[in-house]
């Protein structure tokens, strides 16, 4: 499969499928496609359906196949930001935020991922439930804002404000730590808890989480007047 990511802050990935080649996506993610690309909706079993529901994804997935000849299909981001292409293979798995999976080759597996530590899930801002992408093939992942990548060595850690972690290798671990100092907690404006990610592995930080954008817009939304 060949692909091209275009569009700047409102990106779209355009995939060129060979005849008989299939790409899998969440329902409702297709933006446009050639007339010879055919869709087939699948659930994948009760466990898979409920797993996607807990991960914030649609209950069913669509498979698009180029029939008879090559065909193109496009998937646009649902939020201003970035689309990253992640190449998965045995031993290379990634954990992504909820609703991050946009599309992927047929060999990509999408599973539910539960935080192992209670504190990381409850206070970390990423939630108890994330997604694990594994298998073999290319997966396209949505990032809120720009994507900033770092590599952490074994034992190296990074402190990340809640909600800014978009993706990490499955070899990384996540925990939370309390902001030091009562004054910093309640007057610093950064909240009480931060996410701490420890290597080894790669991490991707996003520059504009959805909840931050919502907070920035709310003061400018006119409130309905009482009559």
C-alpha angles and dihedrals in degrees: 000000000000121000143177128202112212140163109068112229092004098047133188130188115217113200125199109209125199118228107288094012118133134206125193127216144162114274112271095023099106113103103178138339145176118275093248093059109100128201129221120183117214136176101197098216135309094282093053092046094052091042091057090046092055090046091056095249129126116279094240135042129217124223117205119198130185105231124206096346140017117295140182130230131182133210118194124203115256092217136036106270140071141316117218126197110219120192110214127196137157107300092018109092128153135204114218136183121266115284092014097118110095105165142326147181118279093260093061116106121208116200139166116259123202121202108247094212121063094215094051091053098042102039105019097082094232092086134229092280124059132150131261118209116198142145126071126311144046121309124192114219129193118229124195105236119333123348118236115190129205134176116219121201121219108294093009114125140189130205112225129186112246113278097017096097108096103168143354137179113262088243090069123087129215132213138151133242131196118245107252119245129029092243091052091049098053104024103031095076093223098100130243101281136046130195116244118201119191127197167248097114147045124293132192121211121197121217100212117033114196093248091054091052090049091051090051094050101043096078089058097050110100112237117229111257121234115246 
